Amino acid sequence: LYTGITNDLEKRFKAHQELKTGARFFRISEPASIVYQEIHDSRSSATKREIEIKKLSRQKKLDLLCTTL
């Protein structure tokens, strides 16, 4: 499960799909869909949340997805 931040989600997703730019993760595994997003008031708060999410185990990330669906 890839975790990242951007100020233009659609543009970033398209870049990962078509251009294979950005995260090394997508040079190995093609992105299929966006399954979760959060909106933050500042890049700083988004970065802090990204770090929190990246520290979660895979199972905890899946649990986060299930609680928001």
Stockholm file with secondary structure:
# STOCKHOLM 1.0

chainA/1-69         LYTGITNDLEKRFKAHQELKTGARFFRISEPASIVYQEIHDSRSSATKREIEIKKLSRQKKLDLLCTTL
#=GR chainA/1-69 SS CCCCCCSCHHHHHHIIIIICCSCTHHHHSCCCCCCCCCCCSSHHHHHHHHHHHHHSCHHHHHHHHHHHC
#=GC SS_cons        CCCCCCSCHHHHHHIIIIICCSCTHHHHSCCCCCCCCCCCSSHHHHHHHHHHHHHSCHHHHHHHHHHHC
//
